[in-house]
Amino acid sequence: IEIFERIGAAGYARVFHFDDVNSTLFFPKQFLGGAFIAIAMTGLDQEIMQKNLTCKTLGDAQKNM
């Protein structure tokens, strides 16, 4: 029980941070950064996109991802 109290007091148990816009833990920054990375890794990778564009059906392309 003491360990949970220490974790809570230190702030490590917080998942969503909305109070400081300049913090790197600010939730909207984290969300948009993650979305950007996901788009960049899948949408801008020419090899993956070329492979998907050669699929005959949408289902084949979805399985390919």
ZAFI-828351 format. One record per atom (N, C-alpha, C): residue in three letters; x, y negated, z negated. Coordinates in steps of 0.1 Angstrom, whole numbers, plus 5000, padded with zeros to 4 digits. Layout:
# ZAFI-828351
alaXYZ;...
***
This chain:
# ZAFI-828351
ile500850125000;ile500050005000;ile500949875000;glu502049884993;glu502949764992;glu503449735006;ile503749835014;ile504349815027;ile503349735036;phe502049775035;phe501049705043;phe500849555038;glu501049535025;glu500949395020;glu502149315026;arg503249375026;arg504449305031;arg504349275046;ile503849375053;ile503649355068;ile502649245070;gly501549245063;gly500549135064;gly501048995061;ala501848995050;ala502348865045;ala503448805055;ala504148895062;ala505148855071;ala504548815085;gly503348855087;gly502648815100;gly502948915111;tyr503549025108;tyr503749125119;tyr502549205123;ala501449195115;ala500249265119;ala499349195128;arg499649065131;arg498848985140;arg499049025154;val497949045162;val498049085176;val497848975185;phe496848895182;phe496548775191;phe496948645184;his497848565191;his498248445185;his497648325194;phe496848245187;phe496248135195;phe496547995189;asp497347995178;asp497547875171;asp498647775176;asp499647835182;asp500847745186;asp500947765201;val500647665209;val500747665224;val502147685228;asn503147635221;asn504547635225;asn505247765221;ser504547855214;ser505147985210;ser505148085222;thr506148165222;thr506148265232;thr505148375230;leu504548385218;leu503548485214;leu502148435217;phe501948315222;phe500648265225;phe499948355235;phe498748405232;phe498148505239;phe497848475254;pro497348355257;pro497148335272;pro498448335280;lys499548295274;lys500848305281;lys501248455283;gln501048535273;gln501348675274;gln500548745285;phe499248705285;phe498248775294;phe498648735309;leu498748605311;leu499148555324;leu500448605329;gly501448615320;gly502748665324;gly502648815328;gly501848895320;gly501749035323;gly501049055336;ala499948975339;ala499248985352;ala500148945363;phe500948845362;phe501948805372;phe502948915375;ile503448975365;ile504449075367;ile503849195374;ala502549235370;ala501849345376;ala501649325391;ile501249195394;ile501049165408;ile502349165416;ala503349105410;ala504649105416;ala505249235419;met505049325409;met505649465411;met504949545421;thr503549525422;thr502849615431;thr502449545444;gly502149415444;gly501649345455;gly502749295464;leu503849265459;leu504949205467;leu506049305470;asp505949425466;asp506849535470;asp506549585483;gln507349555493;gln507049585507;gln506949735509;glu507749815503;glu507749955505;glu506350015500;ile505949975489;ile504650025484;ile503449975492;met503449845496;met502449795504;met502349855518;gln503549885524;gln503549945537;gln503050085536;lys503350155525;lys502850295523;lys501350285522;asn500750185515;asn499350175513;asn498650145526;leu499250055533;leu498550005546;leu498450115556;thr499350215555;thr499250325565;thr498250435561;cys497650425549;cys496650525545;cys495450505553;lys494750615556;lys493550605565;lys492350565557;thr492150595545;thr490950555537;thr491350475524;leu490450405519;leu490650335506;leu490950435495;gly490250555495;gly490550655485;gly491950705485;asp492550725497;asp493950765499;asp494850655493;ala494550535496;ala495450425491;ala495350415475;gln494150435470;gln493950435455;gln494750545449;lys494650665455;lys495450775450;lys496950755450;asn497350675461;asn498750645463;asn499350555452;met498450475447;met498950375436;met499050455423;
***
